[in-house]
Amino acid sequence: MPDCGAVGLPSRLSEILWGINYSQHFPLSLGDELTAGIGDVKDAQQFMAAHYGSIFGTSADASFWTGGSSDARERYLERVCDVFVFRDAGEAVGLFLGNPVDWSTYYIRSTAFVRAYQGRALYQRFLKTLFEVLADAGVERIEAETAPSNLQCVMALTRQRFVASGNALTDRWGAVTKFTRHLHAGPKAVFLRQYCCAGDVHEAQNQRQRHS
């Protein structure tokens, strides 16, 4: 098996699986001196240590790091996760972590902004670009999880056309609801047909459009 850290070989799972080169699309200007750019393990660790406690609660800054060895966590971030940092005039004000789940699915692991930058929809243009890049690479769906009581996150996901697709009880995160956004019509039609009562409505709409 090749060393993925060797010079000239892919270093992130998104690049290994889908051939994505994020440097062709980022940094992305979000207005004025705000940008969304590619980050690394150190960027993620520094932002979490500095801000996750105040953003999510006093114990939340450590929750991502619980269980397993710190070396394994760092290798996971370095090789598996995509790290993006939102900066204003060079200062980190937000963080996005995402990673492939398998050959067709991408997972939003964490998104966070410092208080002064929350509620400004800064992630919307970033997500639009990211989702376009993933869709062009053949990714079929984006998944995310949040506590069902986290209404702010639930509303943000539904505004991004995510739909509730499952629930889980975990020792790490407690009760969470899974949300899915399909990037291509085929997988979305399968989901609607097999798991959602809207499948019949969806098919009826398609039939009316074909005969109109």
PASEBA-1860 file (N, C-alpha, C; in nm, 3 decimals):
! residues 212
1> MPDCGAVG> 0.085/-0.119/0.000/0.000/0.000/0.000/0.088/0.125/0.000 ~ 0.065/0.220/-0.089/0.152/0.338/-0.095/0.136/0.427/0.026 ~ 0.241/0.498/0.060/0.237/0.596/0.167/0.168/0.721/0.114 ~ 0.048/0.749/0.166/-0.030/0.862/0.114/0.030/0.995/0.152 ~ 0.128/0.993/0.242/0.193/1.118/0.277/0.316/1.145/0.193 ~ 0.350/1.052/0.103/0.468/1.071/0.019/0.446/1.184/-0.079 ~ 0.558/1.245/-0.122/0.550/1.358/-0.214/0.485/1.313/-0.344 ~ 0.386/1.390/-0.391/0.322/1.361/-0.519/0.202/1.269/-0.509
9> LPSRLSEI> 0.176/1.211/-0.393/0.062/1.124/-0.376/-0.047/1.195/-0.295 ~ -0.175/1.157/-0.315/-0.284/1.222/-0.239/-0.265/1.206/-0.089 ~ -0.303/1.308/-0.014/-0.286/1.304/0.131/-0.417/1.301/0.206 ~ -0.529/1.340/0.142/-0.659/1.342/0.207/-0.751/1.240/0.139 ~ -0.844/1.185/0.217/-0.931/1.081/0.166/-1.018/1.132/0.051 ~ -1.062/1.257/0.057/-1.142/1.314/-0.051/-1.065/1.313/-0.183 ~ -0.935/1.336/-0.175/-0.853/1.334/-0.295/-0.828/1.191/-0.342 ~ -0.807/1.101/-0.245/-0.781/0.962/-0.280/-0.902/0.899/-0.346
17> LWGINYSQ> -1.022/0.922/-0.290/-1.144/0.860/-0.342/-1.194/0.928/-0.468 ~ -1.197/1.060/-0.468/-1.269/1.134/-0.572/-1.180/1.224/-0.657 ~ -1.051/1.230/-0.624/-0.961/1.313/-0.702/-0.984/1.462/-0.684 ~ -1.040/1.503/-0.571/-1.071/1.644/-0.548/-0.945/1.720/-0.506 ~ -0.920/1.830/-0.573/-0.813/1.922/-0.536/-0.878/2.052/-0.490 ~ -0.896/2.066/-0.358/-0.967/2.183/-0.306/-0.897/2.314/-0.336 ~ -0.767/2.310/-0.361/-0.695/2.434/-0.388/-0.739/2.499/-0.518 ~ -0.810/2.424/-0.604/-0.864/2.480/-0.727/-0.991/2.563/-0.701
25> HFPLSLGD> -1.050/2.550/-0.583/-1.178/2.615/-0.553/-1.171/2.708/-0.431 ~ -1.070/2.693/-0.348/-1.056/2.771/-0.227/-0.913/2.827/-0.220 ~ -0.895/2.944/-0.155/-0.989/3.015/-0.068/-1.102/3.082/-0.145 ~ -1.214/3.095/-0.076/-1.335/3.153/-0.132/-1.364/3.284/-0.061 ~ -1.382/3.391/-0.137/-1.414/3.520/-0.078/-1.561/3.523/-0.037 ~ -1.585/3.567/0.086/-1.721/3.578/0.139/-1.761/3.724/0.162 ~ -1.684/3.816/0.106/-1.715/3.958/0.122/-1.618/4.027/0.215 ~ -1.583/4.151/0.181/-1.487/4.230/0.257/-1.358/4.149/0.273
33> ELTAGIGD> -1.313/4.126/0.395/-1.191/4.050/0.417/-1.220/3.908/0.468 ~ -1.346/3.865/0.455/-1.384/3.731/0.498/-1.354/3.629/0.390 ~ -1.291/3.519/0.430/-1.260/3.411/0.336/-1.285/3.276/0.402 ~ -1.307/3.176/0.317/-1.312/3.036/0.361/-1.201/2.964/0.288 ~ -1.103/2.913/0.362/-0.987/2.851/0.300/-0.954/2.717/0.361 ~ -0.864/2.646/0.295/-0.821/2.514/0.341/-0.737/2.528/0.466 ~ -0.766/2.444/0.565/-0.689/2.443/0.688/-0.621/2.309/0.711 ~ -0.563/2.293/0.829/-0.496/2.167/0.862/-0.526/2.128/1.007
41> VKDAQQFM> -0.462/2.023/1.053/-0.487/1.970/1.186/-0.462/2.076/1.293 ~ -0.353/2.148/1.279/-0.318/2.248/1.380/-0.423/2.359/1.386 ~ -0.473/2.400/1.268/-0.578/2.501/1.264/-0.702/2.453/1.340 ~ -0.741/2.327/1.316/-0.860/2.272/1.381/-0.841/2.265/1.532 ~ -0.726/2.215/1.575/-0.701/2.202/1.719/-0.699/2.338/1.788 ~ -0.637/2.436/1.725/-0.629/2.568/1.786/-0.766/2.633/1.797 ~ -0.848/2.620/1.692/-0.981/2.681/1.697/-1.068/2.611/1.800 ~ -1.063/2.479/1.806/-1.142/2.406/1.905/-1.102/2.444/2.046
49> AAHYGSIF> -0.972/2.448/2.072/-0.925/2.481/2.206/-0.965/2.623/2.246 ~ -0.962/2.715/2.150/-0.989/2.855/2.182/-1.138/2.888/2.190 ~ -1.223/2.818/2.111/-1.360/2.866/2.095/-1.470/2.764/2.120 ~ -1.444/2.633/2.109/-1.553/2.538/2.119/-1.621/2.541/2.255 ~ -1.546/2.569/2.361/-1.607/2.576/2.493/-1.712/2.685/2.502 ~ -1.681/2.804/2.451/-1.776/2.916/2.458/-1.889/2.900/2.357 ~ -1.864/2.831/2.246/-1.967/2.813/2.144/-2.068/2.706/2.185 ~ -2.017/2.592/2.232/-2.104/2.477/2.256/-2.128/2.447/2.404
57> GTSADASF> -2.055/2.510/2.495/-2.068/2.479/2.636/-1.934/2.437/2.692 ~ -1.923/2.441/2.823/-1.793/2.424/2.887/-1.729/2.288/2.860 ~ -1.809/2.184/2.838/-1.751/2.051/2.817/-1.738/2.016/2.670 ~ -1.795/2.100/2.582/-1.801/2.064/2.441/-1.665/2.069/2.373 ~ -1.574/2.153/2.424/-1.445/2.165/2.357/-1.367/2.035/2.363 ~ -1.398/1.947/2.460/-1.325/1.821/2.471/-1.400/1.704/2.407 ~ -1.526/1.723/2.370/-1.608/1.610/2.328/-1.558/1.545/2.200 ~ -1.502/1.624/2.110/-1.453/1.566/1.985/-1.335/1.473/2.009
65> WTGGSSDA> -1.261/1.498/2.119/-1.135/1.429/2.140/-1.147/1.310/2.235 ~ -1.268/1.277/2.279/-1.283/1.168/2.376/-1.270/1.033/2.308 ~ -1.205/0.939/2.376/-1.192/0.803/2.327/-1.077/0.786/2.230 ~ -1.003/0.675/2.244/-0.893/0.648/2.153/-0.770/0.729/2.186 ~ -0.664/0.706/2.109/-0.538/0.775/2.135/-0.536/0.909/2.063 ~ -0.463/1.005/2.121/-0.453/1.136/2.057/-0.381/1.126/1.924 ~ -0.285/1.034/1.912/-0.215/1.015/1.785/-0.312/0.970/1.677 ~ -0.403/0.879/1.710/-0.500/0.831/1.612/-0.596/0.943/1.571
73> RERYLERV> -0.636/1.028/1.668/-0.724/1.140/1.636/-0.656/1.237/1.540 ~ -0.530/1.267/1.567/-0.458/1.358/1.480/-0.442/1.300/1.340 ~ -0.413/1.170/1.330/-0.401/1.107/1.199/-0.535/1.107/1.126 ~ -0.644/1.090/1.202/-0.778/1.094/1.143/-0.805/1.231/1.083 ~ -0.777/1.336/1.159/-0.796/1.471/1.108/-0.708/1.498/0.988 ~ -0.586/1.450/0.993/-0.489/1.479/0.889/-0.520/1.406/0.759 ~ -0.561/1.279/0.769/-0.577/1.197/0.649/-0.721/1.183/0.605 ~ -0.817/1.188/0.697/-0.957/1.159/0.664/-1.041/1.286/0.652
81> CDVFVFRD> -1.022/1.380/0.742/-1.108/1.499/0.747/-1.058/1.610/0.654 ~ -1.154/1.681/0.596/-1.126/1.806/0.527/-1.146/1.918/0.629 ~ -1.047/2.004/0.641/-1.052/2.116/0.735/-1.058/2.246/0.657 ~ -1.160/2.327/0.686/-1.172/2.460/0.626/-1.183/2.561/0.739 ~ -1.114/2.673/0.723/-1.113/2.777/0.825/-1.169/2.906/0.764 ~ -1.262/2.967/0.836/-1.317/3.097/0.797/-1.234/3.204/0.869 ~ -1.185/3.301/0.791/-1.099/3.404/0.849/-1.150/3.543/0.812 ~ -1.136/3.634/0.905/-1.167/3.776/0.881/-1.038/3.853/0.904
89> AGEAVGLF> -0.985/3.910/0.797/-0.857/3.981/0.803/-0.749/3.894/0.866 ~ -0.752/3.764/0.833/-0.651/3.671/0.880/-0.681/3.602/1.012 ~ -0.782/3.650/1.085/-0.816/3.591/1.215/-0.921/3.483/1.197 ~ -0.898/3.367/1.257/-0.992/3.255/1.246/-1.120/3.285/1.323 ~ -1.234/3.281/1.251/-1.363/3.309/1.315/-1.462/3.192/1.297 ~ -1.423/3.090/1.222/-1.511/2.977/1.201/-1.434/2.856/1.153 ~ -1.495/2.738/1.171/-1.430/2.612/1.136/-1.532/2.517/1.075 ~ -1.490/2.444/0.973/-1.572/2.338/0.913/-1.488/2.212/0.903
97> LGNPVDWS> -1.544/2.100/0.951/-1.482/1.969/0.937/-1.579/1.876/0.865 ~ -1.531/1.810/0.762/-1.613/1.712/0.691/-1.526/1.598/0.644 ~ -1.588/1.485/0.612/-1.508/1.371/0.566/-1.594/1.272/0.487 ~ -1.530/1.198/0.395/-1.602/1.090/0.327/-1.644/0.982/0.426 ~ -1.764/0.930/0.406/-1.812/0.814/0.482/-1.779/0.687/0.404 ~ -1.804/0.691/0.275/-1.768/0.582/0.185/-1.749/0.643/0.046 ~ -1.755/0.561/-0.057/-1.728/0.609/-0.192/-1.837/0.700/-0.248 ~ -1.952/0.712/-0.181/-2.062/0.791/-0.236/-2.121/0.892/-0.138
105> TYYIRSTA> -2.068/0.899/-0.017/-2.132/0.978/0.089/-2.030/1.065/0.161 ~ -2.069/1.189/0.188/-1.985/1.284/0.260/-2.056/1.326/0.388 ~ -1.980/1.342/0.495/-2.037/1.370/0.627/-1.987/1.504/0.681 ~ -2.081/1.589/0.722/-2.046/1.714/0.789/-2.024/1.683/0.936 ~ -1.900/1.690/0.979/-1.865/1.651/1.116/-1.884/1.764/1.215 ~ -1.845/1.883/1.177/-1.858/1.996/1.271/-1.852/2.127/1.195 ~ -1.938/2.220/1.235/-1.934/2.357/1.183/-1.953/2.451/1.300 ~ -1.868/2.551/1.311/-1.877/2.641/1.425/-1.825/2.779/1.389
113> FVRAYQGR> -1.891/2.882/1.444/-1.847/3.020/1.431/-1.844/3.084/1.568 ~ -1.750/3.175/1.587/-1.750/3.252/1.711/-1.876/3.337/1.715 ~ -1.916/3.379/1.833/-2.047/3.442/1.854/-2.074/3.559/1.760 ~ -1.975/3.644/1.743/-1.995/3.766/1.664/-2.025/3.738/1.518 ~ -1.997/3.615/1.472/-2.016/3.582/1.331/-2.130/3.482/1.309 ~ -2.200/3.448/1.415/-2.314/3.359/1.402/-2.435/3.437/1.350 ~ -2.522/3.365/1.280/-2.644/3.427/1.229/-2.624/3.512/1.105 ~ -2.506/3.507/1.045/-2.478/3.588/0.927/-2.476/3.505/0.799
121> ALYQRFLK> -2.512/3.377/0.811/-2.522/3.288/0.694/-2.392/3.282/0.614 ~ -2.280/3.289/0.685/-2.151/3.287/0.615/-2.123/3.154/0.550 ~ -2.183/3.049/0.604/-2.155/2.915/0.551/-2.231/2.887/0.422 ~ -2.334/2.966/0.389/-2.420/2.931/0.276/-2.345/2.929/0.144 ~ -2.267/3.035/0.116/-2.192/3.036/-0.009/-2.083/2.929/-0.007 ~ -2.022/2.911/0.110/-1.920/2.806/0.124/-1.979/2.669/0.093 ~ -2.094/2.637/0.155/-2.157/2.507/0.132/-2.199/2.490/-0.014 ~ -2.248/2.596/-0.075/-2.288/2.589/-0.216/-2.169/2.546/-0.301
129> TLFEVLAD> -2.054/2.610/-0.279/-1.934/2.575/-0.355/-1.887/2.434/-0.322 ~ -1.883/2.400/-0.192/-1.838/2.266/-0.152/-1.927/2.158/-0.211 ~ -2.059/2.178/-0.203/-2.151/2.077/-0.255/-2.138/2.062/-0.407 ~ -2.114/2.171/-0.476/-2.095/2.164/-0.621/-1.969/2.084/-0.654 ~ -1.862/2.107/-0.578/-1.738/2.033/-0.600/-1.760/1.884/-0.575 ~ -1.829/1.851/-0.467/-1.855/1.711/-0.434/-1.945/1.646/-0.538 ~ -2.049/1.717/-0.580/-2.142/1.662/-0.680/-2.070/1.636/-0.812 ~ -1.985/1.729/-0.854/-1.910/1.711/-0.979/-1.815/1.592/-0.970
137> AGVERIEA> -1.771/1.559/-0.849/-1.681/1.446/-0.830/-1.756/1.312/-0.819 ~ -1.890/1.317/-0.820/-1.969/1.194/-0.816/-2.025/1.158/-0.681 ~ -2.007/1.245/-0.579/-2.064/1.218/-0.448/-2.216/1.227/-0.458 ~ -2.286/1.130/-0.400/-2.432/1.121/-0.416/-2.509/1.190/-0.306 ~ -2.453/1.196/-0.187/-2.530/1.251/-0.074/-2.438/1.313/0.030 ~ -2.494/1.409/0.104/-2.427/1.471/0.219/-2.508/1.433/0.343 ~ -2.440/1.393/0.448/-2.507/1.360/0.574/-2.458/1.449/0.687 ~ -2.547/1.474/0.782/-2.512/1.551/0.901/-2.598/1.501/1.016
145> ETAPSNLQ> -2.552/1.522/1.138/-2.627/1.482/1.257/-2.629/1.597/1.356 ~ -2.740/1.607/1.428/-2.751/1.708/1.532/-2.852/1.662/1.636 ~ -2.845/1.718/1.755/-2.946/1.688/1.856/-3.082/1.739/1.808 ~ -3.188/1.661/1.824/-3.320/1.706/1.777/-3.366/1.834/1.846 ~ -3.310/1.865/1.962/-3.346/1.988/2.033/-3.268/2.110/1.984 ~ -3.168/2.087/1.899/-3.088/2.198/1.847/-3.161/2.259/1.728 ~ -3.262/2.340/1.757/-3.350/2.391/1.653/-3.277/2.482/1.555 ~ -3.177/2.554/1.602/-3.102/2.643/1.513/-3.032/2.561/1.404
153> CVMALTRQ> -2.970/2.450/1.445/-2.902/2.365/1.348/-3.002/2.294/1.257 ~ -3.113/2.246/1.315/-3.216/2.179/1.235/-3.269/2.273/1.128 ~ -3.297/2.397/1.164/-3.348/2.494/1.067/-3.244/2.526/0.960 ~ -3.117/2.535/1.002/-3.011/2.564/0.906/-2.999/2.451/0.804 ~ -3.010/2.326/0.851/-3.001/2.212/0.760/-3.120/2.206/0.665 ~ -3.239/2.230/0.716/-3.357/2.224/0.629/-3.354/2.336/0.526 ~ -3.298/2.452/0.563/-3.283/2.560/0.464/-3.187/2.520/0.353 ~ -3.095/2.428/0.385/-3.001/2.378/0.285/-3.055/2.253/0.213
161> RFVASGNA> -3.186/2.228/0.227/-3.255/2.118/0.160/-3.214/1.980/0.210 ~ -3.175/1.973/0.336/-3.157/1.843/0.402/-3.293/1.794/0.450 ~ -3.309/1.662/0.457/-3.431/1.602/0.511/-3.392/1.504/0.621 ~ -3.476/1.490/0.723/-3.451/1.395/0.830/-3.453/1.254/0.773 ~ -3.350/1.176/0.805/-3.339/1.041/0.747/-3.307/0.933/0.848 ~ -3.307/0.965/0.978/-3.283/0.861/1.078/-3.256/0.921/1.214 ~ -3.251/0.832/1.316/-3.221/0.872/1.453/-3.125/0.771/1.514 ~ -3.048/0.817/1.613/-2.954/0.727/1.680/-2.935/0.772/1.824
169> LTDRWGAV> -2.904/0.675/1.911/-2.866/0.702/2.049/-2.721/0.658/2.065 ~ -2.633/0.751/2.102/-2.491/0.719/2.108/-2.432/0.754/2.243 ~ -2.324/0.683/2.279/-2.256/0.714/2.405/-2.172/0.841/2.391 ~ -2.140/0.881/2.268/-2.055/0.999/2.248/-2.136/1.127/2.242 ~ -2.249/1.124/2.169/-2.322/1.246/2.141/-2.465/1.248/2.196 ~ -2.510/1.138/2.260/-2.647/1.132/2.307/-2.743/1.104/2.193 ~ -2.864/1.162/2.200/-2.964/1.142/2.096/-2.936/1.238/1.980 ~ -2.930/1.183/1.859/-2.907/1.266/1.741/-3.004/1.226/1.630
177> TKFTRHLH> -3.037/1.322/1.547/-3.115/1.298/1.426/-3.024/1.315/1.307 ~ -3.030/1.219/1.215/-2.951/1.227/1.092/-3.029/1.303/0.986 ~ -2.959/1.388/0.913/-3.016/1.461/0.801/-2.935/1.430/0.675 ~ -3.005/1.423/0.563/-2.940/1.389/0.437/-2.983/1.486/0.327 ~ -2.887/1.528/0.248/-2.917/1.604/0.127/-2.861/1.526/0.008 ~ -2.947/1.493/-0.087/-2.903/1.420/-0.206/-2.856/1.518/-0.312 ~ -2.742/1.488/-0.372/-2.683/1.575/-0.472/-2.722/1.538/-0.614 ~ -2.782/1.419/-0.630/-2.821/1.373/-0.763/-2.963/1.316/-0.757
185> AGPKAVFL> -3.033/1.326/-0.868/-3.175/1.289/-0.872/-3.199/1.141/-0.847 ~ -3.111/1.054/-0.897/-3.133/0.910/-0.884/-3.142/0.864/-0.739 ~ -3.039/0.887/-0.657/-3.045/0.848/-0.516/-3.160/0.914/-0.441 ~ -3.192/1.039/-0.477/-3.304/1.108/-0.411/-3.435/1.037/-0.441 ~ -3.455/0.995/-0.566/-3.578/0.925/-0.603/-3.590/0.793/-0.530 ~ -3.477/0.722/-0.512/-3.479/0.596/-0.438/-3.520/0.621/-0.293 ~ -3.463/0.725/-0.232/-3.498/0.758/-0.094/-3.646/0.789/-0.081 ~ -3.698/0.871/-0.170/-3.839/0.908/-0.164/-3.929/0.787/-0.185
193> RQYCCAGD> -3.891/0.699/-0.275/-3.973/0.583/-0.305/-3.973/0.481/-0.192 ~ -3.858/0.459/-0.131/-3.845/0.350/-0.034/-3.874/0.391/0.110 ~ -3.845/0.514/0.144/-3.847/0.551/0.286/-3.939/0.666/0.321 ~ -4.006/0.722/0.224/-4.083/0.843/0.252/-4.216/0.836/0.181 ~ -4.321/0.874/0.250/-4.454/0.871/0.190/-4.465/0.969/0.075 ~ -4.371/1.066/0.069/-4.372/1.161/-0.041/-4.330/1.097/-0.172 ~ -4.283/0.972/-0.166/-4.241/0.905/-0.287/-4.352/0.893/-0.389 ~ -4.474/0.859/-0.346/-4.586/0.848/-0.438/-4.620/0.983/-0.498
201> VHEAQNQR> -4.614/1.087/-0.415/-4.642/1.222/-0.462/-4.536/1.263/-0.564 ~ -4.411/1.231/-0.533/-4.301/1.265/-0.622/-4.319/1.197/-0.758 ~ -4.354/1.069/-0.757/-4.373/0.996/-0.882/-4.492/1.050/-0.960 ~ -4.599/1.085/-0.888/-4.716/1.141/-0.955/-4.682/1.274/-1.022 ~ -4.600/1.355/-0.954/-4.559/1.482/-1.013/-4.476/1.458/-1.138 ~ -4.388/1.359/-1.134/-4.308/1.328/-1.251/-4.394/1.283/-1.368 ~ -4.495/1.202/-1.340/-4.584/1.153/-1.445/-4.662/1.269/-1.507 ~ -4.710/1.362/-1.424/-4.783/1.477/-1.478/-4.692/1.561/-1.567
209> QRHS> -4.565/1.578/-1.524/-4.473/1.656/-1.604/-4.442/1.587/-1.736 ~ -4.434/1.454/-1.736/-4.405/1.382/-1.860/-4.522/1.392/-1.960 ~ -4.644/1.402/-1.907/-4.763/1.403/-1.995/-4.812/1.544/-2.025 ~ -4.749/1.644/-1.963/-4.794/1.781/-1.987/-4.732/1.839/-2.114
END
